[in-house]
């Protein structure tokens, strides 16, 4: 009886503490939506600068995700299947963008693409300046978000029974066919989740992007720009619209995962 | 001899098997029985090519196969848990090897239908592997293994996952497949399981050659 009441008290305390945390997460967002007035919201929705920045942000993040998948999926597969010297170091390198400040990541990417760098000078010789370009935004997005794709895909590939891959080999499948016909379809859920996470993380990025390309403006940079130039009232509707877009993407991912 | 395995040594972690020497005539059914952990599955995986041999020779129908990748060997394997591809239908599972060989769709359909009739699984073609019973899974896995017409079929404890009452039927099925002219190597830890099926039986690892 005493034990039961102890557990009931513990449960109440835990629910209270958890509730405080949930409130902490929800309150600022709800407060922001309540502060946005309908006319302001409609005006912002019709603002060409806002809509084009959202389209730009989504398109660049999507392109960066698709392009990086070509490199990330083979790497994730190798990490899931092979043991090799310094594997731990490789895994640590992949996680670096998660732990470093994103402004620092932006500085690092800027050094990588500036005209003084190998990549920047090659692009420059082709008449293309990477700094301040759409490509720079894509590179910055990819740099900070690719760990999410690699980690999710690696876990997905690791969960595919190796026996199935071996069975496919004995049935005449080349290693590439084993990957495309067995491993990838069976790890599809984790791979797609990883791609959505990378896409969502990339489009939310501000710190790295603002350093490599203030213009053309992605939505997070536009929110900052409006806040800096005109104040909270002008930044809030853009933020609200962008949050709705990201939440929709997040919900699609959750539904897909639960299917 | 149709199959000549000479001094085959295979390793998995700290475990070393061999040297194993075995010779077989075409169309024979060799049953190898040995305790768990004696390296039976390792031996089959080495013949199939999914594990690399440390040493030795593997001649199949006069061709040295020891350095060939698994997809080039005329060998099929029935895994202990059948290893059916869960994301493919029964039809797609059986047609998998034919597709990998680049055989056209019409031939694939013909071959799959022929095998389904032979193994009495015609009604299962559109089903997902997860919806099948143990006996049905085994038939589908056998159909998938023999679809590309391998010269040798390796069976890894093929009856152990089946209920007692299905084993007689499954043994009959294995004999039926052997009658197609496919050479079979069947490994098991249960000596009773192979009584009456195999044309030759031997303890594993073998101490003398056939």
Interface residues (C-beta under 8 A of the other chain):
Chain A: X161 X163 X164 X166 X167 X168 X169 X170 X171 X172 X173 X174 X177 X181 X182 X185 X186
Chain B: X45 X48 X49 X50 X69 X70 X71 X73 X75 X76 X77 X79 X81 X83 X85 X86 X87 X96 X97 X100 X101 X144 X145 X148
